[in-house]
Amino acid sequence: MEPDRTAEHPLFAGVDGALLRAALASAEELSHRKGETIYTQGRFRRCLGVLLEGRVRVDKGALAMSTLNAGDLFGAAALFSDGADYPTTLTAQTDCRILLIPQEGVRRLIREDGGFAERYVTYLSGRIRFLTGRLGALSAVSAEGRLAQYLLTACGEDGALTLSAAQLCRRIGVGRATLYRSFEELEGAGAIAREGKTIRVTDRERLKAALAGRPSHH
């Protein structure tokens, strides 16, 4: 990717042009089609990834963790780690372009640009805060809340998801009877509508209310 375009990203803002070009000399730009897996537990790169275009779903086992959009970063968990596994699976939800910056390039930026180092630490602190919050929320939410969280994260641009009940039970860690009770609650609240295996989000705010444990008004 051209250094001038990379410099527009907040993480790289202010980095000297010559230093940025040197750090990106071995960076690689890749394209992935919708549905392709970008990272898995055993297949990943020790690079800092920048999502240039598209949308990517991040899963931890059967659990949907988050969705990455253009400009978001990934790969920090493996960048300076000796671990043999990557903690999450990254799947392209749309056609995507990504930039992979190797460990040595990031190390050089940290070593030679104090502003970049501070921004990178700030980014890592934000990720820790986000993940801590996610773990706390998951331990506290009801089955209805788990379903709401999964749908908020996994539904595409059209607000729809097609998945069997068995698959959904595995992904949110509930039994079939509990799943159907949760469906009834969310449908009754006007948050979702179902037709066969397709679930459509009809009101994201009511779905967020279910996640937060607030009563839905309808």
C-alpha positions, -999 to +999 in steps of 0.1 A: +000+000+000+012+035-007+027+052+024+007+083+016-026+064+020-013+045+051-004+078+067-041+087+067-047+060+093-048+075+129-021+050+141+004+062+115-005+099+115+026+120+119+051+092+112+080+105+091+075+096+054+109+080+050+105+059+082+070+048+071+082+037+037+110+017+053+087+001+078+062-008+050+089-021+026+080-057+033+043-052+040+019-072+019-016-063+006-040-092+002-076-096-010-101-121+003-135-130-011-167-130+010-168-162+032-131-168+031-112-174+063-084-149+069-069-162+102-076-194+121-061-208+153-033-226+134-030-204+103-020-168+109+009-143+103+029-125+129+019-092+114-002-062+123-032-063+100-051-032+088-085-038+072-084-015+042-118-024+027-147-047+037-160-062+069-146-092+089-162-113+117-141-123+147-151-155+164-137-173+195-147-209+190-185-208+186-187-173+201-190-142+179-167-116+194-168-086+172-170-072+137-141-054+121-147-025+096-125-006+072-097+010+092-097-015+121-066-033+132-061-070+139-032-094+147-018-078+178-024-109+198+003-128+178+026-099+167+051-102+196+039-135+211+057-169+209+024-187+211+017-214+185-020-206+182-040-175+173-069-169+198-097-161+173-109-169+138-113-141+112-138-145+084-145-121+056-182-111+057-177-091+024-150-090-002-120-075+017-086-060+012-060-062+041-025-049+047-002-071+067+028-052+083+055-077+095+067-077+131+100-061+122+083-031+105+061-025+136+092-029+159+110-003+139+081+022+141+079+016+179+117+020+183+121+051+161+088+071+166+077+078+201+043+091+189+036+058+171+046+038+202+022+058+224-007+054+199+000+017+196+000+012+234-033+032+235-048+009+209-037-022+230-052-007+261-085-002+243-085-038+231-079-050+267-108-028+279-130-041+251-122-078+258-126-074+295-160-058+290-170-086+266-161-113+290-180-096+318-210-091+297-210-127+285-208-140+320-238-119+331-262-120+302-292-143+299-298-167+270-319-140+254-290-116+257-265-141+242-288-145+212-292-107+209-254-103+211-248-129+184-273-114+161-260-079+165-225-091+156-232-117+129-261-103+109-250-089+075-257-055+059-292-066+052-298-074+089-304-111+081-287-144+091-295-179+078-285-206+103-300-238+117-312-240+152-286-267+160-258-244+147-271-214+167-274-235+199-237-244+195-226-208+188-243-192+218-240-222+242-277-229+250-301-258+245-328-259+218-357-253+242-339-222+257-331-210+222-368-211+212-378-193+243-353-166+235-367-164+199-402-159+213-390-131+237-372-112+210-400-117+184-425-106+210-404-075+216-404-066+179-366-070+177-365-099+152-386-118+127-381-154+116-389-173+085-376-209+084-338-208+091-336-170+083-335-146+112-340-109+104-332-080+128-362-057+126-352-033+154-315-030+165-323-008+195-347-033+209-321-060+204-295-039+222-321-034+250-323-072+253-285-075+255-284-049+283-312-067+302-335-037+299-373-043+294-384-039+258-414-017+252-437-026+224 
